Amino acid sequence: MRLVVIGGVAAGMSAASRARKIDPGLDILVLEKGDTVSYGACGLPYFIEGRVREAADLIVHTPEFFRKERNIAVRTGATAAQIVHARREVTLSNGERIPYDRLVIATGARAGSGGIAGADLPHVFRLITLADAMRLKNYLAERNPRRAVVIGGGFIGLESVDALRRNGLAVTLLQDSQYLLRREDPELTKLLSAHLHRFGVETRLGVRVESIEPDRVGDTRCDLVLLAPGLKPNAEIADEAGIQRGRSGAIQVNDRLETNLGGVYAAGDCAETMHVVTGRPAYIPLGTTANKMGRIAGANAAGGRERFAGVAGTCILSVFGLGIGMTGLSVEQARREGFSAVAARIEARVRPRYFGGKPVTVELVADRATGRLLGGVVTGEQDVAGRINVIATALGARMQVDEFERLDLAYAPPFSTVWDPLLIAARQLLRQM
Ligand SMILES: Cc1cc2nc3c(=O)[nH]c(=O)nc-3n(C[C@H](O)[C@H](O)[C@H](O)COP(=O)(O)OP(=O)(O)OC[C@H]3O[C@@H](n4cnc5c(N)ncnc54)[C@H](O)[C@@H]3O)c2cc1C
């Protein structure tokens, strides 16, 4: 039996590797249109910044490694152009036909252009692939640009702002909506904008960019533009094959990550996933999700029967030393989903003052009707990851706020305060409910 995987990064290589574990006899072929597989796109901003010195440091494994160590064949420079499921064949762009018994689509996502004219000018960059990063890095070294405009205040946009500023550029961030990080949370946007301002970055919200000129965007002069207006799933290959897409435009899958075509699975940024809070399909393109989905899709393609539990959209990033962790729903999102959402926000020290504890802000969101915790945001310079992960765990367990408030969290002065900020926030939320 032959498994073909289209796409050789997080979801694709996880799928291939897991399938190999489940079935040592399976014939596995990965088709990747680029010339690199298995690299950490999440490290690209740090390569631009300079903390990661070589692009090669981001490559986890080579095609050679997969062939030798895992008996997985990888073909780079192989673009899948069409899936003909009736014949169980993938057609490559050069016309070659590749037969399969099972197929995993892991084609990822691309940066949308946001319909902006001039998006292909030579000083306009995206930061999605290793090739994008190399091009930007070379431009920085060779052209020594002085002023950058970043379009899009999602996590890729914000990490790019940080990286470009640390390269000495003056940076202006333009965002079409009133919110940063695509979270309808005015407090978070206010806090982040003020933080960016402290590091010399001007943030302009509600600015819809129509076109990019060679020397400016609107009235902002610049010699470099980083375009990050959001991700679009690479899901077009599904259409002709009769594979359904969801409302988000990403490929629809069931909880076994199988599409509407038997034996054809999809995972990672090209596919929808299930939101554990709403119980509805959602499009949340993240590396952690892609790896997990890839494992399940690979297991099932190799004959397993595993279910994907879904995600809460938990993510974390660092912008000029400020950690921002988010999980679940914001108040606005929760209201749109039909919850009677209520939120509490507190600021507290993460450790005692005598241990150098800095302030952290915690926001918790809950449903007044059921008492269920729906989401949270943690921002601060210390210990953000641990705390957002506790909230994410509670969401996965469908915890009530009063249960959350009784959690037995660890305390010793080098690590925490006797009342952890999460518990203080939960208590505040209970009062408001
Ligand atoms: C700058 C940046 C920072 C990020 N930081 C984080 C982070 O901190 N945390 C986090 O969780 N996530 C982060 N992410 C997101 C994460 O990198 C992605 O979610 C993850 O890479 C998705 O993996 P994937 O395998 O689904 O898709 P991709 O990584 O996009 O891989 C898809 C592959 O499929 C190939 N392909 C596409 N079409 C075809 C075709 N027709 N034929 C053959 N091959 C094809 C592509 O060339 C590509 O190599 C970041 C992403 C970026 C860009």
The ligand as an SDF file (V2000), in Angstrom:
LIG
                    3D

 53 58  0  0  0  0  0  0  0  0999 V2000
    7.0080   33.7990   10.4170 C   0  0  0  0  0  0  0  0  0  0  0  0
    6.1790   32.7270   11.0380 C   0  0  0  0  0  0  0  0  0  0  0  0
    6.2290   32.5250   12.4100 C   0  0  0  0  0  0  0  0  0  0  0  0
    5.4480   31.5380   12.9930 C   0  0  0  0  0  0  0  0  0  0  0  0
    5.5090   31.3530   14.3460 N   0  0  0  0  0  0  0  0  0  0  0  0
    4.7380   30.4030   14.9100 C   0  0  0  0  0  0  0  0  0  0  0  0
    4.8110   30.1630   16.3180 C   0  0  0  0  0  0  0  0  0  0  0  0
    5.5830   30.8120   17.0390 O   0  0  0  0  0  0  0  0  0  0  0  0
    4.0140   29.1910   16.8300 N   0  0  0  0  0  0  0  0  0  0  0  0
    3.1560   28.4530   16.0670 C   0  0  0  0  0  0  0  0  0  0  0  0
    2.4600   27.5790   16.5910 O   0  0  0  0  0  0  0  0  0  0  0  0
    3.0970   28.6300   14.7230 N   0  0  0  0  0  0  0  0  0  0  0  0
    3.8560   29.5890   14.1460 C   0  0  0  0  0  0  0  0  0  0  0  0
    3.8180   29.7540   12.7910 N   0  0  0  0  0  0  0  0  0  0  0  0
    2.8910   28.9460   11.9840 C   0  0  0  0  0  0  0  0  0  0  0  0
    3.5280   27.6410   11.5620 C   0  0  0  0  0  0  0  0  0  0  0  0
    4.7880   27.8460   11.0230 O   0  0  0  0  0  0  0  0  0  0  0  0
    2.6100   26.9820   10.5500 C   0  0  0  0  0  0  0  0  0  0  0  0
    1.3600   26.8220   11.1530 O   0  0  0  0  0  0  0  0  0  0  0  0
    3.1370   25.6300   10.0920 C   0  0  0  0  0  0  0  0  0  0  0  0
    4.3370   25.7690    9.4020 O   0  0  0  0  0  0  0  0  0  0  0  0
    2.1170   24.9650    9.1860 C   0  0  0  0  0  0  0  0  0  0  0  0
    2.6230   23.7630    8.7630 O   0  0  0  0  0  0  0  0  0  0  0  0
    2.0230   23.0320    7.4960 P   0  0  0  0  0  0  0  0  0  0  0  0
    2.8320   21.8030    7.3180 O   0  0  0  0  0  0  0  0  0  0  0  0
    0.5590   22.9150    7.6150 O   0  0  0  0  0  0  0  0  0  0  0  0
    2.2690   24.0530    6.3060 O   0  0  0  0  0  0  0  0  0  0  0  0
    3.5970   24.6960    5.7210 P   0  0  0  0  0  0  0  0  0  0  0  0
    4.6250   24.8560    6.7630 O   0  0  0  0  0  0  0  0  0  0  0  0
    3.1390   25.9000    4.9840 O   0  0  0  0  0  0  0  0  0  0  0  0
    4.1000   23.6140    4.6840 O   0  0  0  0  0  0  0  0  0  0  0  0
    3.3750   23.2980    3.5430 C   0  0  0  0  0  0  0  0  0  0  0  0
    4.3260   22.8190    2.4810 C   0  0  0  0  0  0  0  0  0  0  0  0
    3.5660   22.3400    1.3850 O   0  0  0  0  0  0  0  0  0  0  0  0
    4.2280   22.6820    0.2050 C   0  0  0  0  0  0  0  0  0  0  0  0
    3.2380   22.7050   -0.8790 N   0  0  0  0  0  0  0  0  0  0  0  0
    2.1980   23.5450   -1.0280 C   0  0  0  0  0  0  0  0  0  0  0  0
    1.5060   23.2330   -2.1330 N   0  0  0  0  0  0  0  0  0  0  0  0
    2.1160   22.1830   -2.6960 C   0  0  0  0  0  0  0  0  0  0  0  0
    1.8860   21.4190   -3.8580 C   0  0  0  0  0  0  0  0  0  0  0  0
    0.8460   21.6780   -4.6620 N   0  0  0  0  0  0  0  0  0  0  0  0
    2.7190   20.3960   -4.1560 N   0  0  0  0  0  0  0  0  0  0  0  0
    3.7780   20.1210   -3.3390 C   0  0  0  0  0  0  0  0  0  0  0  0
    4.0590   20.8240   -2.2310 N   0  0  0  0  0  0  0  0  0  0  0  0
    3.2320   21.8310   -1.9060 C   0  0  0  0  0  0  0  0  0  0  0  0
    4.8090   24.0630    0.4820 C   0  0  0  0  0  0  0  0  0  0  0  0
    5.9030   24.3190   -0.3860 O   0  0  0  0  0  0  0  0  0  0  0  0
    5.2300   23.9170    1.9280 C   0  0  0  0  0  0  0  0  0  0  0  0
    6.5810   23.5420    2.0410 O   0  0  0  0  0  0  0  0  0  0  0  0
    4.6120   30.7290   12.1820 C   0  0  0  0  0  0  0  0  0  0  0  0
    4.5780   30.9060   10.7930 C   0  0  0  0  0  0  0  0  0  0  0  0
    5.3520   31.8830   10.2260 C   0  0  0  0  0  0  0  0  0  0  0  0
    5.3050   32.0790    8.7410 C   0  0  0  0  0  0  0  0  0  0  0  0
  1  2  1  0
  2  3  1  0
  2 52  2  0
  3  4  2  0
  4  5  1  0
  4 50  1  0
  5  6  2  0
  6  7  1  0
  6 13  1  0
  7  8  2  0
  7  9  1  0
  9 10  1  0
 10 11  2  0
 10 12  1  0
 12 13  2  0
 13 14  1  0
 14 15  1  0
 14 50  1  0
 15 16  1  0
 16 17  1  0
 16 18  1  0
 18 19  1  0
 18 20  1  0
 20 21  1  0
 20 22  1  0
 22 23  1  0
 23 24  1  0
 24 25  2  0
 24 26  1  0
 24 27  1  0
 27 28  1  0
 28 29  2  0
 28 30  1  0
 28 31  1  0
 31 32  1  0
 32 33  1  0
 33 34  1  0
 33 48  1  0
 34 35  1  0
 35 36  1  0
 35 46  1  0
 36 37  1  0
 36 45  1  0
 37 38  2  0
 38 39  1  0
 39 40  1  0
 39 45  2  0
 40 41  1  0
 40 42  2  0
 42 43  1  0
 43 44  2  0
 44 45  1  0
 46 47  1  0
 46 48  1  0
 48 49  1  0
 50 51  2  0
 51 52  1  0
 52 53  1  0
M  END
$$$$
